[in-house]
Amino acid sequence: MTIRLHCFGESGNSYKAALALELSGLGWEPVFVDFFGGETRGDAFRQVNVMGEAPVLVDDGVTLTQSGVMQMYITEKTGKFGGETPQEAREVMRWMFWDNHKLSSPAGMTRFLMNFLPAEKRPAEVIAFTQGRLRAAYTALDTHLAGRDWIVGDGLTNADLSCCGYLFYPEPFGFDRADWPNIDRWLTNVSQTPGWKHPYDLMPGSPADRA
């Protein structure tokens, strides 16, 4: 049975799961979630995910929410992206937890505030605060990647797939690859992985659809 991923192109968390599925070789298809039309706040979607969030992965009776859980599930099915040893597996999880708290959370919020709210409703002080937190996160990641091609081990893992979730998006949110040479090199490694696709090419939905 084909895996169905309820997702939308603007969602960096959806991208983490979609990219893991695409690179894993598993059969899957995206199901568009009209986030900007309010779908995730409706009763019908809450029956799929009581948390009211995308992505949601459905696979032959298994329904999963939270992108990190989906990445773990893909690793269980394929043996890919989880690390080569128990020590690497723990390190992969460490970076996934870090990303969810320190990188993806403020990146997603800052990008939303700067690009998807009307200009007059964008809170300048909040944006400045979250951009400061993001600079600390970029510094930690860039420092870790010095002399490394991947976050953990010698190949692509869920740590990479998680941490890159928002960093390929073109909308401005205070991230310029040129300012972070190790992150820039690492993102090139990710994008050169056979099968890689940009989020707007991998999932339905983009700002251009609402222009």
C-alpha positions as CSV (number, residue, x, y, z in Angstrom):
1,M,0.0,0.0,0.0
2,T,1.3,3.4,-0.9
3,I,2.2,5.7,2.0
4,R,0.1,8.9,2.1
5,L,1.6,12.0,3.6
6,H,-0.8,14.8,4.4
7,C,1.4,17.9,3.9
8,F,1.8,21.2,2.2
9,G,4.8,22.7,0.4
10,E,5.4,25.7,2.7
11,S,5.8,23.4,5.8
12,G,9.4,22.7,6.8
13,N,8.2,20.0,9.1
14,S,6.3,18.4,6.3
15,Y,9.5,18.6,4.2
16,K,11.4,16.6,6.7
17,A,9.1,13.7,6.3
18,A,8.6,14.1,2.6
19,L,12.3,14.2,1.9
20,A,12.9,11.2,4.1
21,L,10.2,9.3,2.2
22,E,11.5,10.4,-1.2
23,L,15.1,9.4,-0.5
24,S,14.2,6.1,1.2
25,G,12.8,4.6,-1.9
26,L,9.4,3.8,-0.3
27,G,6.3,4.3,-2.4
28,W,4.4,7.4,-1.2
29,E,2.1,10.2,-2.4
30,P,1.4,13.6,-1.0
31,V,-2.1,14.7,0.1
32,F,-2.4,18.4,0.0
33,V,-3.4,20.1,3.3
34,D,-4.9,23.6,2.8
35,F,-3.3,25.1,5.9
36,F,-3.8,28.7,4.7
37,G,-7.4,28.0,4.0
38,G,-7.9,26.8,7.6
39,E,-8.1,23.1,7.0
40,T,-6.0,22.1,10.0
41,R,-8.3,24.0,12.3
42,G,-11.4,22.2,11.1
43,D,-13.2,19.3,12.8
44,A,-12.5,16.9,9.9
45,F,-8.8,17.3,10.1
46,R,-8.9,17.0,13.9
47,Q,-10.2,13.5,13.4
48,V,-7.0,12.7,11.5
49,N,-4.7,14.5,14.0
50,V,-6.1,15.8,17.2
51,M,-3.1,18.1,17.4
52,G,-4.3,20.0,14.4
53,E,-0.9,19.9,12.7
54,A,0.6,18.7,9.4
55,P,2.3,16.5,8.4
56,V,0.4,13.3,9.1
57,L,1.6,10.0,7.7
58,V,-0.8,7.1,7.0
59,D,0.4,3.7,6.0
60,D,-1.9,0.6,6.0
61,G,-3.6,1.3,9.3
62,V,-0.7,3.2,10.9
63,T,-1.2,6.9,11.4
64,L,1.7,9.0,12.7
65,T,2.1,12.6,13.6
66,Q,5.2,14.6,14.3
67,S,7.9,14.6,11.6
68,G,10.6,13.0,13.8
69,V,8.3,10.0,14.6
70,M,7.8,9.6,10.8
71,Q,11.5,9.7,10.2
72,M,12.0,7.0,12.8
73,Y,9.2,4.9,11.2
74,I,10.9,5.2,7.8
75,T,14.2,4.1,9.4
76,E,12.3,1.1,10.9
77,K,11.0,0.1,7.5
78,T,14.1,0.6,5.5
79,G,17.1,0.6,7.9
80,K,18.2,4.0,6.4
81,F,19.1,7.3,8.0
82,G,19.2,6.0,11.6
83,G,23.0,5.8,12.1
84,E,25.3,2.8,11.8
85,T,25.9,2.1,15.5
86,P,23.9,2.5,18.7
87,Q,26.2,5.4,19.5
88,E,25.4,7.1,16.2
89,A,21.7,6.4,16.6
90,R,21.8,8.3,19.9
91,E,23.7,11.1,18.3
92,V,21.1,11.3,15.5
93,M,18.4,11.6,18.0
94,R,20.3,14.2,20.0
95,W,20.5,16.5,16.9
96,M,16.8,15.8,16.0
97,F,15.7,16.9,19.4
98,W,18.0,19.9,19.3
99,D,16.7,20.9,15.9
100,N,13.0,20.7,16.9
101,H,13.6,23.0,19.9
102,K,16.5,25.3,18.8
103,L,16.4,25.5,15.0
104,S,13.1,24.5,13.3
105,S,10.8,26.0,15.9
106,P,12.1,29.5,15.8
107,A,12.9,29.3,12.0
108,G,9.3,28.2,11.2
109,M,7.8,30.9,13.4
110,T,10.1,33.7,12.1
111,R,9.6,32.7,8.5
112,F,5.8,32.8,9.0
113,L,5.8,36.1,10.8
114,M,8.0,37.7,8.1
115,N,6.3,36.3,5.0
116,F,2.8,35.0,5.6
117,L,1.4,37.8,7.8
118,P,0.3,41.1,6.4
119,A,3.1,43.6,6.7
120,E,1.3,45.8,9.2
121,K,0.8,42.8,11.5
122,R,4.5,41.6,11.6
123,P,5.8,42.1,15.2
124,A,9.2,43.6,14.8
125,E,10.4,43.0,18.4
126,V,9.4,39.3,18.3
127,I,11.1,38.8,14.9
128,A,14.3,40.4,16.2
129,F,14.2,38.2,19.3
130,T,13.7,34.9,17.4
131,Q,16.4,35.9,14.8
132,G,18.8,36.2,17.8
133,R,17.9,32.7,18.9
134,L,18.4,31.5,15.4
135,R,21.8,33.1,15.1
136,A,22.9,31.1,18.2
137,A,21.5,27.9,16.5
138,Y,23.3,28.6,13.2
139,T,26.5,29.1,15.2
140,A,26.2,25.8,17.0
141,L,25.4,23.9,13.7
142,D,28.1,25.7,11.7
143,T,30.7,25.0,14.4
144,H,29.7,21.3,14.6
145,L,30.0,20.9,10.8
146,A,33.6,22.2,10.6
147,G,35.5,19.4,9.0
148,R,32.4,17.3,8.6
149,D,30.3,16.4,5.5
150,W,27.3,15.2,7.6
151,I,26.0,15.9,11.1
152,V,26.5,12.4,12.2
153,G,28.8,9.7,10.8
154,D,29.8,9.4,7.1
155,G,26.4,9.7,5.4
156,L,23.0,11.2,5.4
157,T,20.9,10.6,8.5
158,N,17.7,11.8,10.1
159,A,19.8,14.4,11.8
160,D,20.5,16.0,8.4
161,L,17.0,15.6,7.2
162,S,15.6,17.2,10.3
163,C,18.1,20.1,10.5
164,C,17.8,21.1,6.9
165,G,14.0,21.2,7.1
166,Y,13.7,25.0,6.8
167,L,17.0,26.0,5.3
168,F,16.2,25.4,1.7
169,Y,13.3,27.8,1.6
170,P,13.7,31.0,-0.4
171,E,11.6,33.3,1.8
172,P,13.7,35.6,4.0
173,F,13.8,34.9,7.7
174,G,17.3,35.9,8.6
175,F,19.3,33.0,7.2
176,D,21.9,33.6,4.4
177,R,23.9,30.6,3.5
178,A,26.9,32.8,2.6
179,D,27.2,33.8,6.2
180,W,27.7,30.2,7.4
181,P,30.2,28.4,5.2
182,N,30.1,25.0,6.9
183,I,26.3,25.0,6.8
184,D,26.4,26.1,3.1
185,R,28.7,23.2,2.2
186,W,26.6,20.7,4.1
187,L,23.4,21.9,2.4
188,T,25.1,21.4,-0.9
189,N,25.9,17.8,0.1
190,V,22.2,17.3,1.0
191,S,21.0,18.7,-2.3
192,Q,23.4,16.6,-4.3
193,T,22.0,13.4,-2.8
194,P,20.4,11.4,-5.6
195,G,16.7,11.9,-5.5
196,W,16.8,15.2,-3.6
197,K,14.0,17.7,-4.4
198,H,13.3,21.2,-3.3
199,P,10.3,21.4,-1.0
200,Y,8.2,23.3,-3.6
201,D,8.9,20.5,-6.1
202,L,8.3,17.7,-3.7
203,M,5.0,18.7,-2.1
204,P,1.9,20.6,-3.4
205,G,1.4,24.1,-2.3
206,S,3.6,27.2,-2.5
207,P,3.2,31.0,-2.0
208,A,2.9,31.3,-5.8
209,D,-0.4,29.4,-5.6
210,R,-1.8,32.2,-3.5
211,A,-0.2,35.1,-5.3
